[in-house]
Amino acid sequence: MIKIKCLGASHEVGRSGFQLNYNNTDILLDYGLKIDNDTTQYPLRPDENAIIKHMILSHSHLDHCGMIPWLFQRYRPTVYLTAPSLDIADILWEDTLKIARYEGTALPFSKENIQDVFGAMNIVNYKQKIQIAEDISFEMYDAGHIIGSAITKLNLGKKSLIYTGDYKLEESSLHQGADIDIDSPNYLMIESTYGDRDHPKRKDVEKEFIENVKYTIDNGGSVLLPAFAVGRSQELIEILDKANIKDVPIYLDGMGQKVAQIYMKYPGFFKDSYKLKTAMQNAHFVTSKIDRKKATQKQSIIITTAGMLEGGPIMYYLQRKKNDVKSSVFLTGFQMPGTNGDSLLHSKKVDIEGTMVDIKMPVKKFDFSAHIGKQDLMRSINQWNPEKIVCVHGDTKVVDSFAKNIKKDTGIDTVAPKLGDTIKLD
């Protein structure tokens, strides 16, 4: 029997974690955390009697990998992941500890726990068959989400299961679309983040974005681009470099610099390493307070963390530029309700060191989502044509309606489990 216990990302986005049990073998699919309105939410713990010897990581975003160091206080599983995912996870874990120390908050793992993880990492290449038990194997396929992200197909005896993690079918500037040329599984566990709507075409978004950047520059202003460190910062640099906006320097500040080096280390995991390398060489890396000040003293384009304006160098730039009506702030990622980014978008106010500050700069959001939309989700489902579908990684309203629509449109048995539910697949 194949059973899946939902430890997170069930009727919610964040803290992904699924305990798969087959033939007395427990496999953990992701194990992340969720930071929501200054509180950190952790996934449920595996069953008390579980023996977690194996874990498969879809990709290195904190909501999928953030709690892996905690596992090593009890289970010490072998963790299967791609090489870029390991490097990025290391950066994210260290940064999470650094922020926790700065804010005086406690995490359930330590630096020593992070160090313990590395001896148990097993690097996997796309389409490489990995045998983890006599009747259990798996393969990973490019998910098109961020560098190293993977869709996993597990072979469980005579049955098979696809776990998508987060994925994106549409091609972006950095990444090819997800590789969904996978033999049809019996079961599908699919992300449902945008199961209720589609994203605008990426080329149209890029075109509108560049037009707005040029308009701001042509009118004597600068552009602030709060951006996620993993994927988005690098994508924006490549898009801006391609646009050839002359005589205005592009600055990169924050953790996106380290992630850019990881992209350069693994050129086979994204579309065109030469284009990104050229764009990086043309950009200015901010490495000191002097550089930061210099970036604001003349017209510039500044790409910096954090993507939701929750700390990071962006707060310095907002403080310096808040009254500059010629300059603009362009948001390029999801803004969680309750964050500074959400507040800026809807009320043009941000919390800077405990004080709500008015931002007079124009603000606009662009949909550069790295997640798949409704139409492509259905395209994947129709291609894979499984016997049963489990919808995860979506807010309650979205995931419930998505599951109902799948069943209505395809006739496939579809469920949307809640936190703590156990699903029996056969």
N, C-alpha and C positions, 0 to 999 in steps of 0.2 A: 504493500500500500504506500502511496505517495501522500504525505501530509505536509502542509505549510502552515506554520504559526506566524501570525502577523505581529511583529514586535515594534513596528513603526510604519510611517508612510501609508497608513490605512485610514481613509477618510481624512487625510491631511497631506500637506506637502512638507517634507522634512523628516529627519531622523529615520531614514530608511533602514530596515532590518527585517529579514525573513528567515526563519528557521525551517529548513527543508529536511524532512526525515523520510528516508527510504531504506527498507531492508536493514533496520537497526543502525543506519549511518546518518549522522546529523551534519548538515552542511549549512553554513550561514551565508546568506546572500546580502552583502552590504551590512554596515553597522555604523550609522551616523548620528549626528546630534542636530538639534534645532534651536536656533537663537531667535527668540521672539519677544520683542518689546523689553529688552534688557534681561530677560530670563532665559536660562538654558534648559531645554527639555531633552531628556535622554530616552532612548528606546527601552522597551521592556527587556528584562533579562531573559536569556534562554531558559527553557524548562529546567527545573531543579536537577532532574536526573539526566539531562542531556550531556553527551560527551562530544564537544565541538572539536573535531580534529581537522576540519577543512573549512575554509572561508573563501568565497569568490568576491572580489571587489570590482564593481562595474566601472567606477571612475573616481577620481579624487576631487570631489567637492565635499565640504565638511558635512553636509547632510547625508552623505553616503559613507564617508570614511572616518568621521571625527572621533568615534568611540573605539576604534580598533586598539589603541594602546591599553584601554581598560581591560580588554579581553585577556591580555597576557598576565593579568594578576590571577587568573583562574584557569584558562583553557589552553593557552599556547598552541593555537591551531596553525597549520600551514596556510598561508594566505597567498592566493593566486591572483595575479594582477599583471598589467603591462608595465614595461620599464618606465615610461613617462609618469604613470600613475604613482609609482613608488617615489619618484623624486618630488612630485608635487605634494603628495601626502606629507612627506617630511617637512616641507616648508610650512604647510598649513598647521600641522601639529605644533611645531615650534612657535609659530605666530600666535596660536590659541593660548599656549602657556604664557607667552609674553604679555598678551592682553590681560589675561587673568591676574597675573602678578601686578600689573599696572593698576588694575581696577580693584585689587584687593579681594578678589573672589577665588573660590576654591574649585578645582576640577577633580574628577575622580581618577585622574592618572597623573603621572609625573614624568620628568625627563628620562628617568631610568626606565620607565615602562616603554617609552618611545624607543629607546635604544634596544630593549629586548625584542621589539618587533622585527628588527632587521635580519636577525638570524633565522626567521621563519618565513621569509618572503621567497616566493617561487615565481620568477618572471616568465610570462607566457606571451607568445607571439600570436597574432591573428591567424586563425585557421589551423592552429596547432592542436592536435588531439592530445588531451591530458587524461590519463587513466588514474583515478584516485581510489578505486576499489574494483573488485573483480567484475562487478556488473554496473559500475558507474564511471562515466567519462564525460568530458565536456570540451567544447571549442568556443573561442571568442571571435567576434566579428566587429569590425569598425562601426561604432555607433554614431559617428559624425557630430558628437555633442561638444566635447573638448578633446584636447590631445590625449591619446591613450584610452579614451572611453570605449566601452565594449558592450555589445549585446552577447549574451551567453546562451548557448544551447546545451542543455544537459541531457545525456542519454542515461535513463534509469531503467535497467533491465530492458524490456521490450518496448517501453514507453519513452517519450521525450518531452522536454519542457523548454520553452524559450523564456528567459528573463531579460526584458529589454533594458532595464535601468533607464537612464535618460537618453533619448536619442533624437536625431534630426535627419529627416530625409532630404530636405532642400539643401543644395550646395551653397556654401558661404564663401567669402573671400579667402578664408583660411582653410576650410575643410570641405572635402567631398561629402556628399550625402551619405547616410548610413548604408552599410552593406546588408541588404535584407534578402540576398540570394541564398537563403537557407532552406533546407528541406523542411517540409511542413511538419510541425510538431503535433503531438497529441494535446498539449496544454500550452497556454500562453499567459504569462504574467506581464502586463503591459502598463507603462506609465500613462497617466490620464490627466496630466497637468492642464492641458488645453483641449480636453475632450469635448468642450462646448463651443469652440470657435477656432478660426484660422488666423494665421499671421499674414500681414501684407507680404507681397513678393520681396525677396531680399534685395534684388537689384533696384526696385522702386524705393525702398527704404534708404539704400546707400545714396541714390541720386538726390533724394530730398534732403538727406543729412548734409551732403557736400554743398548743396545750394544754400542751405542755412549757414553753414560755416563760412562760405565765401561772402555771403551777405553781411555777416557780422564783421569780417575782416575788412571788406571794402568800405564799411562805414566807420572804420577807425577803432573797432573794439577787439578784444581778445575772447577766446573760447575756453571755457572750463569744461572738461569731460570727466566727471566722476565715473569710474569704470571698474568692473570686476577684474581682479588681478589675473585670473586664470581664463585665458581665451579672449575675453572682450578687449582688454588693453592692447593685446598684440594685433587683433583684427582691426581695431581703429587706426593703429599706426600704419598698417599696410594700406588701408583704404585712403587715408589722408596723404600718404606718400604718392600713391597712384594718381591722386587728384592734382598733384603738382601745384600746390598753393605757394607761390614764390614769395621770397623775402620775409616770410613769417616762420620763425623757428617752432618746431614741435618738441615739447618736453615730455619726458616720461618720469613720473615720480612714484615711489611706493613699491609694494611687493611685486607689481607687474614686471619690474626689472629682472628679478630672479626667475620668474616664470618664463620670460623671454629667452633667457639663457637655456632653459630646459627645452624650449622649442628648437633652438639652434642645435642642441645636443642630439635631438631625435628627428632629423629631417624626413625620415620615411613615414612619419605619423601625421603629416599634413600635406597640403597640396603643392606648394612651391616654396622651398626653403630659400631659393635665391632672391625672390621678391621680398620675403620677410627680412632676410639678412640685409638687403639694400636699404629697406625702410628703417631698420634698427640703426644702421650706420649713419643714416641721415638725421636721426633723432638725437636729442640731447638728454642724457641721463642725469637726473638731479641727484646729487650725492651729498649735498651739504646745505646748511641754512643759507649760505651765500648764494648757491645756485638757485634756491627757492625764491629768494628775494629778487635775484636777477631776472627770473622768469616772469615776474610781475611788473618790471620796470619799463617794458616796451610791449608792443603787440606780440602776442604769442598764442599758441594752442597748447594747452596743458592737459595731459591724460594722467589721471592719478587715482589712487584708492582713497576712500572706499566707495564702492559702487552705489551703496544706499546712504552714503554720507554719515555713517555711524563711526565717527572717528577717522583717523588717518590724515595724510597731508591735505586732503581736500578742505579740511576745516581752516587751515591757514590761508589757503587761496580765497575761500569765501569771505573770510574776515577782511582780507586786503581789497577785495573787488566788490563787496556787497553794494556799494553805492554807484558803481560804474554802469550807467544805463546803456552805454554803447556796447558793453561786453555781454556775453550770453553764457548760460549754463545749459548744457544739453545732456539729458539723462538717456542712457542707452540700455538700461536693464530694468528688470522687475523691481518695483519699490514696495516692500512689504508694509502694510498698514501699521502705523505707529512709529515708523522710522523717520529720520530726518529727511530722507529723500521723498517720502510720501508727503510730509509736511511742506517741503519746498514746492512740490508739484501742485498741491491743492491750496496752500495758503501763503506761499512765498515767505515762509518763516522757517528758521532752523535754530536748533538748540546749540549754542556755542558756549561751552563751559558753564552750563546751567542757566543761561539767559536766552530767551527767545529773541532772535535778531531778525529784523526785516531785511530781505534781499531784494534790492531794486533792479537787479539784472533780469532781463528777459529769461524765461525758463521754458524749455520744450522737451518733450520725450519722444524718442524714436524706438520702434519695436525691432530690436536686434536679437530677439529671443533665440537661444540655442536649443529650444524644445520644439518638438513636433506638434503641428496643429491637427485639427479634427479630420480634415480631408485626407491627409497623409496617414493618420492613424488608421482610418478605414481602409486605405489602400494596402497598408501592411497586413491588416487582419484578413482582407480578401485574398491576398497572396498566400499567406501562411495557412489559412483555413483550418484552424485547430478544432478539436472537439469541445473544448471548454476554455473560457477566458476568465482571468482574475484581474480586475481593474484596481490598480494601486496608484499611489503618488498623485493624489488629486484631492482638492477640497470637497467636502461632503456633497454640496449641491452639484458640483461638476461631475464627480465620479459616479454618483447615483444616476444622473441623467444620461451619462455616457454609456453606462452598463445597460440601461433600458433601451437606448437607441441601437446598441449593437445587437441585442437580442431581437429587437423588432425588425431591423434591416437584414440580418443574416440568419436568424433562427438558431444561432449558436448559444449554448448554455453559458450565461455570463453572470458573474457575481462581483460585488464590490464589498469586500470584507471590512470590518471595523477593527480597531486596535484590540489586540488580544484574541481575535477569532482564530480558529484553526480550520483550515479548508482541507477536506479529503478529496483528492483528485480522481481516485479510482477505487 
